[in-house]
Amino acid sequence: MARILLVEDEANIALALEDDLRKEGYDVEVAGDGERACGRALEEAFDLILLDVMLPRKDGFEVCRDLRRARVRTPILMLTAKTQEAEKILGLESGADDYVTKPYSPRELRARIKALLRRASDALPEIYRFGDVEVDFARYEVRRGGRLLEVTPTEFKLLAAFIRQRGRALTRDQLLDLAWGQGVFVSDRVVDNQIVNLRKKIEPKPSKPRYLLNVRGVGYRFDG
């Protein structure tokens, strides 16, 4: 039974969501503010965090950032009434894995939850190594030559997506779905810039990449 931490300060919404999720067979715990949510996520292991953005004491973006800084890699699905594209990007850059705007259909929410849980359970080693780079999925860390690298949540998710799909040519649209989540619309330039930044951190010679390769007419491939 998957454990879900539901973070929602409006009691009627929290109760409805809790009832719906329990009917789906999930074990649900409710936190009514951001500080409480951070405390519970650091104290115990959850399979998924369902996180509202507008919260007392600490908003959802802060909760995301704090948990990712603490190396908590539990999948986070953000819920918000905000519809601006910039807010979606901010949530994902803060470390969220997916984003649903209110009002949403319960059916869509259930599908998103199942997809995140399925993605999180995909077989990945706790530590993946290539060259002098070590990706620690348990600690949400990347090291090179034993030195801890400063990688953003998006860079980490992008690298994890490449590792999961290693050896396969991936289009920019596929990378967007894998690293940013479906329904997020950013330009191809954003993907390219993230890969340039990632190459600077993991490649021996970023101008002549060995691991993150361009595939002409398609996109990129990870050979590591």
N, C-alpha and C positions, 0 to 999 in steps of 0.2 A: 504494500500500500504506500503510494507516494505521499510524502509529507509536504504540505504547502503552508507557507507563512503568508497570510492575507493581511496587508497593511492598508487600512481604510478607517478614516475617522468618523464618517457618517454612519451611525448605528444601523439605520434601516437598509442601507446599501450593503454594509458588511454582513448583516444577517441574511439577506437574500442570496448574496454570493456564497456565503458559508453553507447554506442549505443546499444550493445547487451543486456545489463541489462535493459535498458529502454524499449526495445522491449518485455522483459519478464514481464514488468509491475512494475519494481522497481523504486523508487525515488532515484536518485543517485547524490551524491556530490563528487567532486574530490579534493583531496589535493595532492600537488606536492612534499612535503618533510615531513620528520618525525616530525619536530617541529610543523608545521601547523596541521598535523594529530592529534597530542596529544592535541593541543589547541581546535580543533573542537570537538573531542570525549569527552573532559571535559566540553565543553560549552553546547552541545546539545545531546539529546538521539538518537542513531542510533540502528537499529535492527541487523546490522551486519557490521563488518569492513573487507574489502578486502585489505590486506596489503602486498605490495611488501617488500622484505628484503633489497635490495640494494637501499638506498635512501640517498639524500643529507641531511646534518645537523643533522640527527639522523637516524640510521638504524632501520630496522623493529624489530630486537630483543630488542633494547632499547625502542622503542615505546611500545611493548608488556609489558615489565617489568614495565615501568612507569605507564601505564594505570592500570595494575593489582595492583600495589602498591597504586594507587589512588582509588582502589575499584571499578573500572569500569569493569562490568562483561559482557559487550557486546560480543557476539561471534566473534572471530577473525579467519579468514581464511588467511593463509600466502601464498604468491606467490613468487617463486624464481627459478632461473636457477640452483641453487645448488642442486646436486643430492646425495651428501654423506649422509649416514644414520645419522652421527653425527650431521649434520646441522638440520635434521628433529627433532631429539631429543632436540637439543638446542632450537628450535622454540617452541616446545611443553612445555618444561620446563620453557620457558619465559612466558608462559601463553596463547599461541595460542591454538585454539580448533581443528584445522585441517590444512592440509598442502598440497599444490598442486605444483608440479614442472613443470617448463617450459621446452619444449613446452607441453602444455596441450590442450585437445580438449574442445571447448566451451560447448559441451554436458556434459562432465564430470564436468566442473566447475559449470554449472547450477545445476547439480544433487547434488554436494557438498553443494552449497549454500542452496538449498531447504532442505537438510537433517539437516544442522545446524539450520536453522530457525525453522524447525519442532521440533528439539530437545530442542531449547530454549523455545518453547511455551508449552512444556509438563507441565502439571499441577504440580506445586510444591508450597508449602506454602512459603510466604516471609521469615518466620522464622520456622525452624524445631527443636524440642527439644527432647532429649532422655537423661535419667539420669540427670546429672548436666551439660550436653553439650547443647549448643545452636548454631545452624548453621543459619547464617543470609545470605540468598541468595541475598538480595538487596545490602548489604554492602560488600559481599564477605569475611565474617569474621566467625571465629569459636571461641566460648568462652566456658570456662569450669569453673564452679563456679564463673561466672562473670568476669573471667580473660581472656583477649585476648590471644589466642594461635598463635604461629608463624607456619603457615602451608604453604607449597609450593603450587603453582598453580596446580601441578599434584596431590598432596594430596587432595586439595579441590575438584578437578574434580572426583577423585576416591571416595571420601566420598559422593559427590552428586549422582554419579552413583549408589552407594549402597542404598542411600535413595530412589531414584526413583524405584529401583528394590527390595525394602525391603521385606524380607521373602522368596526370591527366591534364590536358589543355582545358583551361577554363576561360569563358568569356567574361567580360566586365559585368554583364548582367548577372551571371551566375555568382560572381564574387560579391556583388551587392546583396544578393539574397542570402548568401552564406555568412557574410560578416556583418552586414547592416540590418538584415531582416527584410522580409517581403513587404512591399507597400511603401518603402522609403525611396524617394526619388532624388538622387544626387547625380551630378554630371560624371561622365567618364573621366574627366580631369581629376575629380576627387579620388577616384580609385587609383589613377596613375600616380598622383602625388603621394598617396599612402604607401604605394609600392616603392617609390623612390626613397621615402623616409626609412622604410623597412630595410631596403638594400644597404643604406648607409650604416645600419646597425649590425647586420648579420653577414654581409658579403666581405670577403677578403679585399676585393677590388670592386667597389660599387659600379664603376663605369664599365666593367667587364664581368657581369654577374655570372656566378657559377651555379647558384641554387634557384633564384627567382628569374626565370627566363622568359623573354618575349617570344610569343608564337605568332608569326606574321599572319595577319588576317583573322586571327582568332582572339588572342588575349595573352594569357600568361600560363606558365607551367612551373611547378615546383619539383626539382630534382634533388632530393636530399635524403 
